[in-house]
């Protein structure tokens, strides 16, 4: 697994920039903000960067364990904006849920919405176009093969903020549910890395290389539809199954 991931990283370096040197100055810069499910190591970020055309670069500023609250309080958001993005993709929710501790938890009816609104306002003030991304679903299946998601209140809150603030929203939650249910509980295990507790268990939240390569095109397809200004940076998407409503 480590060797495969190293090869994948090397293949994506041309699309994913962390230094922002002069040779990249004329590229459209897309900054990713979020939790571990967005990171290069455990999320869809690196696979997404590999899908961009040479006219764009991706800076992944996502941080494992972050919520919409802790990401801001820890100074990560300020650093993300310092990268001077043209577009900033913002995905939170997993670590905003109850049980994550007071440093991270938010209320989908109040503080979560307030945090998202603050990100949107400050991104715009910095000259960036904010784009919200709903939380990727966890691969938790019911006996009848359906995804049981506890993230819905946060997804609904993000959709409401997007409508209120008039910003594009990528509904990755819905798209990922459609994907996982179409693949099924057993085959979808390949989308996750081994569980840190071992015992042959599979992590149903984070992504393996295969999982990242399956999720990233969904993000790109949604971006093609919701933000036409990014089409010059993306290949035309192939037709795929619509998201479940």
Backbone as JSON, one array per atom type, in Angstrom:
{
  "sequence": "XXXXXXXXXXXXXXXXXXXXXXXXXXXXXXXXXXXXXXXXXXXXXXXXXXXXXXXXXXXXXXXXXXXXXXXXXXXXXXXXXXXXXXXXXXXXXXXXXXXXXXXXXXXXXXXXXXXXXXXXXXXXXXXXXXXXXXXXXXXXXXXXXXXXXXXXXXXXXXXXXXXXXXXXXXXXXXXXXXXXXXXXXXXXXXXXXXXXXXXXXXXXXXXXXXXXXXXXXXXXXXXXXXXXXXXXXXXXXXXXXXXXX",
  "N": [[0.84, -1.21, 0.0], [1.97, 1.24, 0.82], [3.94, 1.67, -1.15], [2.4, 1.88, -3.5], [0.94, 4.15, -2.9], [3.0, 6.07, -2.8], [3.84, 6.16, -5.45], [1.53, 7.17, -6.58], [1.46, 9.71, -5.43], [3.73, 10.88, -6.61], [2.91, 10.98, -9.25], [1.01, 12.91, -9.17], [2.2, 15.31, -8.52], [2.67, 17.38, -10.34], [0.23, 18.57, -10.56], [-0.43, 19.33, -7.99], [0.47, 21.84, -5.92], [2.61, 23.04, -3.4], [4.42, 24.94, -2.79], [4.12, 27.23, -4.32], [5.7, 28.63, -6.28], [7.36, 30.89, -8.65], [6.96, 29.81, -11.19], [4.43, 28.88, -11.11], [2.79, 31.01, -11.1], [0.95, 31.92, -13.0], [-1.11, 30.16, -12.96], [-4.41, 28.92, -12.22], [-5.31, 28.96, -8.95], [-6.42, 26.58, -6.69], [-7.54, 26.07, -3.52], [-7.84, 23.65, -1.01], [-9.87, 23.13, 1.77], [-10.55, 21.65, 4.87], [-11.31, 18.57, 6.62], [-9.83, 15.37, 7.58], [-10.87, 13.75, 5.56], [-10.48, 15.13, 3.3], [-7.83, 15.46, 2.98], [-4.55, 14.76, 1.49], [-3.45, 12.34, 2.29], [-5.43, 10.72, 3.49], [-7.81, 11.24, 2.28], [-9.73, 12.69, -0.46], [-8.22, 14.6, -1.72], [-5.6, 14.56, -3.08], [-6.09, 12.9, -5.27], [-7.99, 14.42, -6.56], [-6.47, 16.67, -7.28], [-4.87, 15.52, -9.23], [-6.59, 15.38, -11.35], [-6.8, 17.85, -12.48], [-6.3, 20.23, -15.12], [-3.29, 21.46, -16.78], [-3.51, 24.18, -16.52], [-4.25, 24.81, -13.98], [-3.64, 24.66, -10.42], [-3.44, 22.81, -7.37], [-3.67, 23.4, -3.96], [-3.46, 21.78, -1.05], [-4.87, 22.41, 1.91], [-6.16, 21.13, 3.91], [-6.78, 19.7, 7.17], [-6.24, 16.99, 9.26], [-8.62, 15.83, 11.62], [-9.89, 18.24, 12.0], [-12.57, 20.55, 12.64], [-15.22, 22.79, 11.61], [-14.99, 24.74, 13.49], [-12.53, 24.29, 14.99], [-10.61, 24.4, 12.98], [-10.57, 27.05, 12.21], [-9.99, 28.32, 14.68], [-7.45, 27.33, 15.2], [-5.82, 28.61, 13.45], [-5.46, 27.66, 10.91], [-7.15, 28.39, 8.83], [-6.46, 31.06, 8.29], [-3.91, 30.65, 7.29], [-4.55, 29.2, 5.0], [-5.87, 31.13, 3.42], [-3.73, 32.78, 3.01], [-2.41, 31.62, 0.95], [-3.42, 32.72, -1.26], [-5.76, 31.97, -2.93], [-7.67, 31.43, -5.96], [-9.97, 30.05, -5.99], [-11.65, 28.49, -3.29], [-12.28, 25.5, -1.79], [-14.49, 24.21, 0.58], [-14.95, 21.94, 3.05], [-16.56, 20.56, 5.74], [-17.84, 18.92, 8.73], [-17.74, 16.19, 9.64], [-16.17, 16.22, 12.02], [-17.5, 18.08, 13.43], [-19.56, 17.01, 14.71], [-21.57, 15.79, 17.52], [-19.84, 14.52, 20.4], [-17.23, 14.9, 19.71], [-15.89, 16.65, 21.31], [-15.57, 19.81, 23.1], [-13.84, 21.61, 21.84], [-14.19, 21.18, 19.2], [-16.84, 20.53, 18.48], [-19.91, 21.6, 16.93], [-23.12, 23.22, 16.5], [-25.49, 22.28, 14.19], [-27.63, 23.94, 13.64], [-26.92, 26.44, 14.48], [-24.03, 27.37, 15.38], [-22.46, 25.98, 13.49], [-23.45, 26.89, 11.03], [-22.87, 29.59, 11.35], [-20.08, 29.55, 11.36], [-19.52, 28.61, 8.75], [-20.57, 30.73, 7.26], [-18.84, 32.74, 8.02], [-16.43, 31.82, 6.91], [-17.1, 32.03, 4.19], [-17.57, 34.81, 3.87], [-15.04, 35.87, 4.54], [-13.38, 34.66, 2.67], [-14.32, 35.8, 0.31], [-13.67, 38.47, 0.85], [-10.94, 38.26, 0.66], [-10.63, 37.96, -2.01], [-11.21, 35.53, -3.16], [-13.16, 32.87, -4.63], [-15.52, 31.24, -2.81], [-16.46, 27.82, -2.42], [-18.71, 25.53, -1.29], [-18.57, 22.21, 0.07], [-20.37, 19.4, 0.69], [-20.26, 17.0, 3.38], [-18.46, 14.02, 2.76], [-20.01, 10.87, 2.74], [-19.97, 8.44, 5.39], [-19.03, 5.01, 5.15], [-21.19, 3.3, 6.19], [-23.35, 0.78, 6.45], [-26.78, -0.28, 6.31], [-28.66, -3.32, 7.06], [-30.12, -3.77, 4.72], [-28.58, -2.8, 2.7], [-28.33, -0.03, 2.42], [-26.96, 3.27, 2.91], [-26.41, 4.46, 6.14], [-26.58, 7.51, 7.36], [-25.32, 9.86, 9.65], [-24.77, 12.41, 9.22], [-26.55, 14.12, 8.06], [-27.92, 16.46, 9.26], [-25.86, 18.37, 9.22], [-25.22, 18.48, 6.55], [-27.63, 19.47, 5.5], [-27.61, 21.97, 6.76], [-25.37, 23.17, 5.57], [-26.23, 23.3, 2.92], [-28.29, 25.13, 3.23], [-26.92, 27.43, 4.04], [-25.38, 27.86, 1.75], [-27.38, 28.51, -0.1], [-28.4, 30.82, 1.07], [-26.17, 32.55, 1.11], [-25.54, 32.58, -1.49], [-23.62, 30.91, -2.86], [-21.74, 28.46, -4.72], [-22.38, 24.94, -4.31], [-21.05, 21.77, -3.78], [-22.49, 18.73, -3.74], [-21.29, 16.41, -2.23], [-21.94, 14.58, -0.33], [-24.43, 13.42, -1.08], [-23.67, 12.4, -3.6], [-21.64, 10.59, -2.91], [-23.05, 8.73, -1.37], [-24.72, 7.6, -3.32], [-22.74, 6.37, -4.92], [-21.53, 4.53, -3.08], [-23.67, 2.87, -2.36], [-24.29, 1.78, -4.81], [-22.08, 0.23, -5.32], [-21.99, -1.45, -3.13], [-21.88, -3.0, 0.16], [-19.8, -4.89, 0.63], [-17.91, -4.72, -1.55], [-17.3, -2.04, -1.35], [-15.56, -1.89, 0.72], [-13.01, -1.83, -0.24], [-12.54, 0.8, -0.71], [-11.58, 1.94, 1.55], [-8.85, 2.36, 3.94], [-6.98, -0.02, 5.98], [-8.34, -0.49, 9.25], [-7.28, 1.48, 12.06], [-7.32, 0.07, 14.45], [-6.81, -2.48, 13.74], [-7.15, -6.05, 13.39], [-8.23, -6.94, 11.02], [-10.21, -5.23, 10.27], [-11.87, -2.63, 8.35], [-11.39, 0.78, 7.7], [-14.11, 2.86, 7.64], [-14.48, 5.5, 7.09], [-12.32, 7.05, 6.09], [-10.17, 7.23, 3.12], [-8.75, 4.9, 0.84], [-6.23, 4.57, -1.75], [-7.68, 3.64, -3.95], [-10.26, 4.36, -3.16], [-10.03, 7.15, -3.06], [-9.58, 7.7, -5.75], [-12.04, 7.05, -6.72], [-13.81, 8.85, -5.51], [-12.84, 11.48, -6.04], [-13.4, 12.14, -8.84], [-16.14, 12.6, -8.65], [-16.31, 14.96, -7.21], [-15.07, 16.65, -9.07], [-16.86, 16.45, -11.23], [-19.19, 17.59, -10.11], [-18.24, 20.17, -9.64], [-17.88, 21.05, -12.25], [-20.5, 21.4, -13.0], [-21.58, 23.25, -11.12], [-19.91, 25.45, -10.97], [-19.12, 27.16, -13.5], [-16.9, 28.72, -14.18], [-14.7, 27.23, -13.56], [-14.42, 25.34, -15.48], [-12.46, 25.49, -17.44], [-10.35, 24.45, -16.17], [-10.86, 21.81, -15.79], [-11.42, 18.52, -17.07], [-14.01, 17.57, -19.36], [-16.69, 16.01, -17.76], [-17.45, 12.48, -17.6], [-20.58, 10.84, -18.22], [-22.47, 9.92, -15.4], [-24.17, 8.13, -12.76], [-26.93, 9.93, -11.35], [-27.09, 11.89, -8.3], [-28.52, 10.59, -5.27], [-31.6, 11.76, -4.0]],
  "CA": [[0.0, 0.0, 0.0], [2.83, 2.42, 0.89], [4.58, 1.86, -2.44], [1.39, 2.36, -4.45], [0.6, 5.55, -2.57], [4.13, 6.91, -3.18], [3.78, 6.33, -6.91], [0.39, 8.05, -6.85], [1.88, 11.06, -5.06], [4.65, 11.37, -7.62], [2.16, 11.25, -10.49], [0.14, 14.07, -9.0], [2.93, 16.49, -8.09], [2.53, 18.47, -11.3], [-1.06, 19.22, -10.35], [-0.6, 19.75, -6.6], [1.61, 22.68, -5.57], [2.62, 23.48, -2.01], [5.39, 26.01, -2.66], [3.63, 28.45, -4.96], [6.83, 29.37, -6.84], [7.04, 31.79, -9.75], [6.51, 29.06, -12.36], [3.01, 28.59, -10.94], [2.1, 32.28, -10.88], [-0.12, 32.15, -13.96], [-2.09, 29.09, -12.85], [-5.57, 29.12, -11.34], [-5.0, 28.25, -7.7], [-7.55, 26.04, -5.95], [-7.12, 25.65, -2.19], [-8.77, 22.76, -0.35], [-9.97, 23.35, 3.21], [-11.44, 20.65, 5.44], [-10.81, 17.6, 7.59], [-9.01, 14.29, 7.04], [-11.45, 13.16, 4.35], [-10.06, 15.98, 2.18], [-6.37, 15.47, 2.91], [-3.89, 13.93, 0.49], [-3.1, 11.03, 2.82], [-6.57, 9.9, 3.9], [-9.02, 11.75, 1.65], [-9.81, 12.75, -1.92], [-7.51, 15.78, -2.23], [-4.54, 14.3, -4.05], [-6.7, 12.36, -6.49], [-8.62, 15.56, -7.23], [-5.41, 17.47, -7.89], [-4.39, 14.82, -10.42], [-7.57, 15.53, -12.41], [-6.78, 19.21, -13.0], [-5.5, 20.53, -16.3], [-2.08, 22.23, -16.45], [-3.83, 25.59, -16.26], [-4.63, 24.97, -12.59], [-2.86, 23.98, -9.39], [-4.19, 22.55, -6.16], [-2.96, 23.48, -2.69], [-4.3, 21.11, -0.07], [-4.68, 22.97, 3.25], [-7.0, 20.38, 4.85], [-6.08, 19.22, 8.36], [-6.91, 15.87, 9.93], [-9.2, 16.1, 12.92], [-10.45, 19.59, 12.1], [-13.98, 20.89, 12.44], [-15.35, 24.17, 11.15], [-14.56, 25.57, 14.61], [-11.12, 24.14, 15.35], [-9.79, 24.8, 11.85], [-10.43, 28.5, 12.29], [-9.34, 28.68, 15.94], [-6.05, 26.9, 15.17], [-5.07, 29.45, 12.52], [-5.3, 27.03, 9.6], [-7.89, 29.16, 7.82], [-5.64, 32.21, 7.93], [-2.83, 30.16, 6.42], [-5.14, 28.83, 3.71], [-6.09, 32.35, 2.66], [-2.43, 33.36, 2.66], [-1.99, 31.0, -0.31], [-4.02, 33.55, -2.31], [-6.51, 31.14, -3.88], [-8.74, 31.97, -6.8], [-11.14, 29.3, -5.52], [-11.39, 27.73, -2.08], [-13.3, 24.48, -1.53], [-14.62, 24.12, 2.02], [-15.74, 20.77, 3.47], [-16.51, 20.18, 7.15], [-19.03, 18.2, 9.2], [-17.41, 14.97, 10.38], [-15.66, 16.5, 13.36], [-18.41, 19.03, 14.08], [-20.64, 16.24, 15.31], [-21.49, 15.52, 18.96], [-18.89, 13.5, 20.81], [-15.88, 15.27, 19.28], [-15.27, 17.53, 22.3], [-15.96, 21.22, 22.98], [-12.95, 22.36, 20.94], [-14.53, 20.91, 17.81], [-18.27, 20.37, 18.22], [-20.76, 22.75, 16.58], [-24.54, 22.94, 16.35], [-25.84, 22.53, 12.78], [-28.64, 24.99, 13.53], [-26.38, 27.75, 14.88], [-22.61, 27.67, 15.25], [-21.92, 25.45, 12.22], [-23.85, 27.84, 9.99], [-22.13, 30.83, 11.56], [-18.7, 29.31, 10.93], [-19.49, 28.56, 7.29], [-20.8, 32.09, 6.78], [-17.6, 33.5, 8.24], [-15.49, 31.4, 5.87], [-17.53, 32.6, 2.91], [-17.33, 36.26, 3.88], [-13.6, 36.18, 4.56], [-12.83, 34.24, 1.38], [-14.67, 36.85, -0.64], [-12.87, 39.65, 1.17], [-9.58, 37.98, 0.2], [-10.64, 37.87, -3.47], [-11.38, 34.14, -3.6], [-14.52, 32.36, -4.77], [-15.75, 30.08, -1.96], [-17.34, 26.76, -2.88], [-18.94, 24.59, -0.19], [-18.61, 20.8, -0.28], [-20.99, 18.66, 1.78], [-19.42, 15.92, 3.91], [-18.5, 12.68, 2.18], [-20.69, 9.93, 3.64], [-19.25, 7.28, 5.91], [-19.5, 3.76, 4.54], [-21.92, 2.57, 7.23], [-24.49, 0.21, 5.73], [-27.86, -0.98, 6.99], [-28.77, -4.69, 6.53], [-30.69, -3.81, 3.37], [-27.63, -2.25, 1.73], [-28.41, 1.42, 2.32], [-26.06, 4.01, 3.79], [-27.02, 5.12, 7.3], [-25.75, 8.7, 7.59], [-25.63, 10.75, 10.77], [-24.27, 13.73, 8.82], [-27.61, 14.87, 7.37], [-28.16, 17.81, 9.77], [-24.78, 19.26, 8.79], [-25.41, 18.63, 5.1], [-28.76, 20.39, 5.31], [-27.18, 23.3, 7.19], [-24.49, 23.71, 4.55], [-27.06, 23.65, 1.77], [-29.03, 26.34, 3.57], [-25.97, 28.55, 4.0], [-25.04, 28.09, 0.35], [-28.5, 29.22, -0.73], [-28.5, 32.15, 1.67], [-25.01, 33.36, 0.74], [-25.42, 32.5, -2.95], [-22.35, 30.32, -3.26], [-21.9, 27.11, -5.26], [-22.21, 23.84, -3.36], [-20.84, 20.43, -4.31], [-23.17, 17.82, -2.82], [-20.53, 15.17, -2.2], [-22.65, 13.64, 0.54], [-25.38, 12.67, -1.91], [-22.97, 11.65, -4.66], [-20.92, 9.46, -2.32], [-24.05, 7.72, -1.0], [-25.08, 6.91, -4.56], [-21.61, 5.52, -5.29], [-21.33, 3.43, -2.14], [-24.79, 1.93, -2.44], [-24.23, 1.07, -6.1], [-20.99, -0.74, -5.22], [-22.38, -2.42, -2.12], [-21.1, -3.0, 1.4], [-18.58, -5.71, 0.57], [-16.94, -4.17, -2.49], [-16.9, -0.7, -0.94], [-14.47, -1.99, 1.69], [-11.76, -1.5, -0.93], [-12.41, 2.25, -0.74], [-11.01, 2.42, 2.79], [-7.62, 1.72, 4.41], [-7.18, -0.87, 7.17], [-8.7, 0.25, 10.46], [-6.12, 1.58, 12.95], [-7.41, -0.92, 15.52], [-6.38, -3.78, 13.23], [-8.13, -7.12, 13.44], [-8.84, -7.15, 9.71], [-11.29, -4.27, 10.04], [-11.63, -1.59, 7.35], [-11.82, 2.14, 8.06], [-15.24, 3.22, 6.8], [-14.57, 6.96, 6.96], [-11.25, 7.59, 5.26], [-10.07, 6.66, 1.78], [-7.56, 4.3, 0.26], [-5.96, 5.12, -3.08], [-8.83, 3.3, -4.8], [-11.38, 5.18, -2.74], [-9.78, 8.53, -3.48], [-9.77, 7.78, -7.2], [-13.48, 6.94, -6.99], [-14.51, 10.02, -5.0], [-12.38, 12.72, -6.65], [-14.15, 12.51, -10.04], [-17.45, 13.11, -8.27], [-16.08, 16.37, -6.88], [-14.8, 17.35, -10.32], [-18.11, 16.51, -12.0], [-20.06, 18.57, -9.49], [-17.67, 21.5, -9.89], [-18.18, 21.38, -13.65], [-21.9, 21.82, -13.08], [-21.97, 24.36, -10.25], [-19.01, 26.59, -11.13], [-18.63, 27.16, -14.89], [-15.6, 29.39, -14.31], [-13.65, 26.24, -13.37], [-14.42, 24.34, -16.56], [-11.2, 25.55, -18.15], [-9.37, 23.7, -15.37], [-11.32, 20.44, -15.63], [-11.87, 17.79, -18.26], [-15.46, 17.36, -19.38], [-16.98, 14.77, -17.03], [-18.23, 11.41, -18.2], [-21.9, 10.72, -17.61], [-22.55, 8.93, -14.34], [-25.48, 8.11, -12.12], [-27.23, 11.13, -10.59], [-27.08, 11.72, -6.86], [-29.8, 10.29, -4.64], [-32.21, 12.91, -3.35]],
  "C": [[0.87, 1.26, 0.0], [3.48, 2.71, -0.44], [3.61, 2.44, -3.46], [1.07, 3.82, -4.19], [1.72, 6.49, -2.97], [4.14, 7.17, -4.67], [2.66, 7.3, -7.27], [0.73, 9.49, -6.54], [2.77, 11.65, -6.13], [3.91, 11.75, -8.9], [1.35, 12.52, -10.39], [0.9, 15.36, -8.69], [2.78, 17.67, -9.05], [1.24, 19.24, -11.1], [-1.22, 19.79, -8.95], [0.62, 20.52, -6.15], [1.51, 23.11, -4.12], [3.56, 24.68, -1.84], [4.91, 27.31, -3.27], [4.74, 29.27, -5.58], [6.41, 30.15, -8.08], [6.52, 31.07, -10.97], [5.03, 28.76, -12.3], [2.16, 29.86, -10.92], [0.91, 32.49, -11.8], [-1.21, 31.07, -13.9], [-3.25, 29.51, -11.96], [-5.34, 28.29, -10.09], [-6.28, 27.87, -6.97], [-7.03, 25.53, -4.62], [-8.22, 24.8, -1.57], [-8.7, 22.96, 1.16], [-10.92, 22.3, 3.77], [-10.74, 19.75, 6.42], [-10.03, 16.49, 6.89], [-9.56, 13.69, 5.76], [-11.16, 13.98, 3.1], [-8.55, 15.91, 1.98], [-5.83, 14.57, 1.8], [-3.7, 12.5, 0.99], [-4.3, 10.14, 3.06], [-7.88, 10.3, 3.23], [-8.9, 11.82, 0.14], [-8.94, 13.84, -2.54], [-6.49, 15.51, -3.31], [-5.09, 13.76, -5.36], [-7.42, 13.46, -7.27], [-7.58, 16.41, -7.94], [-4.92, 16.85, -9.19], [-5.35, 14.96, -11.6], [-7.54, 16.92, -13.07], [-5.92, 19.32, -14.25], [-4.27, 21.34, -15.89], [-2.35, 23.69, -16.13], [-4.15, 25.86, -14.79], [-3.67, 24.24, -11.67], [-3.72, 23.83, -8.14], [-3.28, 22.62, -4.94], [-3.87, 22.87, -1.63], [-3.96, 21.62, 1.33], [-5.56, 22.27, 4.28], [-6.15, 19.84, 5.99], [-6.88, 18.11, 9.03], [-7.43, 16.29, 11.3], [-9.9, 17.44, 13.06], [-11.96, 19.62, 11.94], [-14.04, 22.31, 11.93], [-14.91, 25.15, 12.23], [-13.06, 25.5, 14.83], [-10.19, 24.57, 14.22], [-9.53, 26.3, 11.89], [-9.63, 28.9, 13.53], [-7.86, 28.34, 15.95], [-5.19, 27.71, 14.2], [-4.88, 28.85, 11.14], [-6.01, 27.82, 8.5], [-7.08, 30.37, 7.36], [-4.52, 31.8, 7.0], [-3.36, 29.79, 5.05], [-5.35, 30.06, 2.84], [-4.78, 33.0, 2.24], [-1.86, 32.76, 1.38], [-2.56, 31.73, -1.52], [-4.76, 32.71, -3.36], [-7.44, 31.95, -4.77], [-10.05, 31.33, -6.38], [-10.73, 28.57, -4.24], [-12.57, 26.8, -1.82], [-13.31, 24.17, -0.04], [-15.52, 22.95, 2.39], [-15.5, 20.48, 4.95], [-17.77, 19.4, 7.49], [-18.69, 17.02, 10.07], [-17.03, 15.25, 11.83], [-16.45, 17.59, 14.08], [-19.47, 18.3, 14.89], [-20.48, 16.08, 16.82], [-20.52, 14.39, 19.27], [-17.45, 13.81, 20.44], [-15.18, 16.22, 20.25], [-15.59, 18.99, 22.04], [-15.08, 22.05, 22.06], [-13.36, 22.21, 19.49], [-16.03, 20.92, 17.52], [-18.95, 21.69, 17.85], [-22.2, 22.26, 16.46], [-24.94, 23.25, 14.91], [-26.86, 23.66, 12.6], [-28.08, 26.38, 13.82], [-24.9, 27.9, 14.52], [-21.99, 27.14, 13.95], [-22.24, 26.42, 11.08], [-23.06, 29.14, 10.11], [-20.68, 30.68, 11.09], [-18.6, 29.3, 9.41], [-19.68, 29.95, 6.7], [-19.54, 32.94, 6.92], [-16.55, 33.11, 7.2], [-15.84, 32.04, 4.53], [-17.2, 34.08, 2.83], [-15.84, 36.58, 3.79], [-12.91, 35.73, 3.27], [-13.11, 35.31, 0.33], [-13.86, 38.12, -0.41], [-11.43, 39.49, 0.68], [-9.5, 37.84, -1.32], [-10.79, 36.47, -4.01], [-12.85, 33.8, -3.73], [-14.69, 31.15, -3.86], [-16.72, 29.1, -2.6], [-17.49, 25.77, -1.72], [-19.05, 23.17, -0.72], [-19.23, 20.05, 0.9], [-20.15, 17.44, 2.13], [-19.58, 14.63, 3.12], [-19.12, 11.73, 3.2], [-19.71, 8.89, 4.18], [-19.85, 6.02, 5.3], [-20.07, 2.86, 5.63], [-23.22, 2.08, 6.63], [-25.51, -0.39, 6.69], [-27.93, -2.4, 6.42], [-29.33, -4.78, 5.12], [-29.82, -3.1, 2.34], [-27.69, -0.76, 1.52], [-27.41, 2.07, 3.28], [-26.86, 4.66, 4.91], [-26.14, 6.3, 7.67], [-26.25, 9.51, 8.77], [-25.24, 12.19, 10.45], [-25.35, 14.64, 8.23], [-27.86, 16.26, 7.94], [-27.09, 18.82, 9.32], [-24.83, 19.49, 7.29], [-26.51, 19.63, 4.82], [-28.39, 21.82, 5.68], [-26.28, 23.94, 6.15], [-25.27, 24.12, 3.31], [-27.82, 24.95, 2.02], [-28.14, 27.57, 3.52], [-25.59, 28.88, 2.57], [-26.13, 28.87, -0.36], [-28.58, 30.65, -0.22], [-27.38, 33.08, 1.19], [-24.74, 33.35, -0.77], [-24.02, 32.06, -3.38], [-22.6, 28.93, -3.83], [-21.7, 26.07, -4.17], [-22.09, 22.52, -4.11], [-21.47, 19.46, -3.31], [-22.48, 16.46, -2.84], [-21.2, 14.14, -1.31], [-23.6, 12.77, -0.29], [-24.68, 11.83, -2.96], [-22.24, 10.44, -4.08], [-21.88, 8.36, -1.87], [-24.46, 6.91, -2.23], [-23.98, 5.93, -4.98], [-21.51, 4.3, -4.38], [-22.45, 2.4, -2.23], [-24.77, 1.16, -3.76], [-23.15, 0.0, -6.08], [-21.34, -1.85, -4.22], [-21.41, -2.47, -0.95], [-19.77, -3.73, 1.26], [-17.52, -5.08, -0.33], [-16.46, -2.78, -2.07], [-15.82, -0.73, 0.13], [-13.13, -1.62, 1.06], [-11.52, 0.01, -0.99], [-11.74, 2.8, 0.52], [-9.71, 1.72, 3.14], [-7.93, 0.79, 5.57], [-7.49, 0.0, 8.39], [-7.5, 0.31, 11.4], [-6.14, 0.59, 14.11], [-7.02, -2.33, 15.06], [-7.51, -4.8, 13.24], [-8.83, -7.38, 12.13], [-9.99, -6.21, 9.39], [-10.87, -3.23, 9.0], [-12.18, -0.26, 7.87], [-12.93, 2.57, 7.11], [-15.44, 4.71, 6.62], [-13.57, 7.5, 5.95], [-11.1, 6.78, 3.96], [-8.71, 6.02, 1.51], [-7.29, 4.99, -1.07], [-7.15, 4.86, -4.01], [-10.04, 4.16, -4.44], [-11.23, 6.63, -3.19], [-10.02, 8.7, -4.97], [-11.24, 7.64, -7.59], [-14.23, 8.2, -6.59], [-14.12, 11.3, -5.74], [-13.12, 13.09, -7.94], [-15.54, 13.04, -9.75], [-17.36, 14.59, -7.93], [-15.89, 17.18, -8.17], [-16.06, 17.5, -11.17], [-19.06, 17.57, -11.44], [-19.55, 19.99, -9.71], [-17.95, 21.97, -11.31], [-19.59, 21.95, -13.77], [-22.2, 23.08, -12.29], [-21.09, 25.59, -10.39], [-18.4, 26.59, -12.53], [-17.26, 27.79, -15.07], [-14.44, 28.4, -14.14], [-13.56, 25.24, -14.52], [-13.12, 24.35, -17.36], [-10.11, 24.76, -17.44], [-9.67, 22.22, -15.29], [-11.64, 19.8, -16.97], [-13.36, 17.61, -18.19], [-15.78, 16.03, -18.73], [-17.71, 13.75, -17.89], [-19.58, 11.33, -17.5], [-21.87, 9.62, -16.56], [-23.9, 9.02, -13.69], [-25.73, 9.37, -11.32], [-27.21, 10.83, -9.09], [-28.48, 11.37, -6.36], [-30.31, 11.53, -3.94], [-32.77, 12.5, -2.0]]
}
